[in-house]
Amino acid sequence: MRSHQTVAGSYALGDLTVNRIGFGAKRLGKDRTQATELLRRAVEWGVNHIDTAAFYPTYASPSHKEHDFSALKWANEVIRQALSPYPADLVIATKVGPTTSGLARPDQLRGQVEANLRALGRDHLDVVYLRQHGLDSIVEHYGALAELRQAGMIRHLGISNVRPPHLTQAATIAPVVAVQNRYGIDFGRVNDEMLSTCRTQNIAFVPFFALTSTGRERGGVTQNDAVDTFARTHGVSAAQVRTAWILSRGPHVLAIPGTSSINHLAENLRAGDLLQLPGIAALGAGRHS
């Protein structure tokens, strides 16, 4: 399986090099034992970049509104159970900011960072994203995290759910190694500009909802005629096509497909093979939403 990772390549998060196909812990499912085995298999197969959050895994049901979800809040604990002591090359990225009552205040972020440290069993966090919502300026929030970075609790910082001015603001305070925004072949294309800016500034761009698209929290792989036709023609899955398209958008783009299935994990990690197929990069032409 590691040969497939070689095809997709690697990229640097600051001084940490990760394979471009990682793993997102958002879709671990509801079975902790199965999740433990899945995480171990992912690392065995060459995943060295895991994206998590204290409120992962999450799920939504038909009764949820578009942006609603239920948070199971045990992903970090299972990551520790499955993988600690951690491989030397494993990079774990997490997020802070969201609370059940809205965005945390700047003075509350330290407590969230400390909670991640405890749950993951780490003495520092490799990458921490500020996941903002509704802010015109992230200066105070990002500044609070920059102080924790200076204190040695965080190695690198990223920002999530942001607009171009937010990146400008953050960069004046501390280096930004990654931006994580919604983005996919038929979703979040307003972030084409951010993707391009990140490439120019040597910042990793890490899409979320790349597979679910408009399905958001409900999961699954959104139907798209062009994607489905391409998948059938080449005998691959729609999820592989969507992941390969993401990777085709630039060497700085990192994919973090999530799943609770070992079979789907294996498929996802083979998505880099599709980069050699003609027409993969052209699938998203003119699709802006």
Beta strands, then each sheet from edge to edge (+ up, - down):
strand 1: 10-13
strand 2: 16-19
strand 3: 23-24
strand 4: 49-51
strand 5: 58-59
strand 6: 70-71
strand 7: 91-96
strand 8: 98-99
strand 9: 102-103
strand 10: 125-131
strand 11: 154-160
strand 12: 176-180
strand 13: 204-205
sheet 1: 1+ 2-
sheet 2: 3+ 4+ 7+ 10+ 11+ 12+ 13+
sheet 3: 5+ 6-
sheet 4: 8+ 9-
end
